[in-house]
Amino acid sequence: MLEYPIKSMVVIALAIFVLRTYSQTPSFTNLVDPVNIHKCAAQPDILNRICCVFPPFFTREIAKQCGGGVLGEFVDEKHNVSAFTRVGFDCTHWYCVLDKYNLLDEQGVFDLEKYYAHLDLWVSLNPMFADPMLEAKVFCKDEFRPEFPIQTCQFFNFQACIRNYINVECPIYIPSSECDEKKEFLKDCKQFFHKRK
């Protein structure tokens, strides 16, 4: 006799829990600002423009010593800016680069604290990037937390997170109409490229 009322109360309690949970869960439309999603769809012609001027985190010489090469070069003579696309991003390459910069621990595993100290040194040489770098370090550490400790083969993805964050929050753009368009696009669509806390 007592079994039926207990089962009923459990079912009712579960139903109330589900209703409360779903009524408090924001809908997808509430997760993002009301921005024209079509406007913010990936636009390679805008996103692939090299507009943010920031020096590499590792020297070209070390990259070459570790088997990396240069795939392409971008030169903007009007604004005296050049950039290179490097190749050679396999595990051996990154192990070599990280080892040469002493960014591995005693067991040969990527050391996040040493890497962040390396980025702090980079910021001391490029102080205009201090704010976006601090934000990038916090953001990427949070994004990659489930993968810690980061394996050497995954370092490229982690560094790409840092670079992409800085590209979105870039403090120095090449002064051109094309780069102004990219800057405006990223400003309007930032929420689709990384979360803002």
CORGI-V405041 format. One record per helix or strand. SS is the DSSP state (A for helix, B for strand). FROM is the first residue (numbers start at 1). TO is the last residue. If there is no record, write none. Layout:
ss->SS from->FROM to->TO
ss->SS from->FROM to->TO
This chain:
ss->A from->2 to->24
ss->A from->28 to->31
ss->A from->44 to->47
ss->B from->52 to->52
ss->A from->60 to->65
ss->B from->69 to->76
ss->A from->77 to->79
ss->B from->81 to->87
ss->A from->91 to->100
ss->B from->104 to->104
ss->B from->110 to->110
ss->A from->112 to->125
ss->A from->127 to->147
ss->A from->152 to->168
ss->B from->173 to->173
ss->A from->177 to->192
